[in-house]
């Protein structure tokens, strides 16, 4: 049936990196920049239409 021995891994010693953990440290920089770009574009549209 089953063996009580632990399975042996032959290769991948590291766990795969989570994509969310890879970008979390960038969010405090990117979020305000994208907000500024959005405000600029909305102001540009408002001036263009006025």
Steps between C-alpha positions, in 0.01 A plus 500: 500500500669822606849536636562703817820642352510865393512562126829615352512794263756497219530850367292801597632607837317835492130569498354686201473874556149639541428766233309713750796506740723605210310826437372597846810709576441714188136591575576808718690652206280395208160577654560876556666532158203340326268727700691806383486384139127439530439847648712658225308319228163594650607866527626493141167362380308763699709786355477357148120474518452845658 
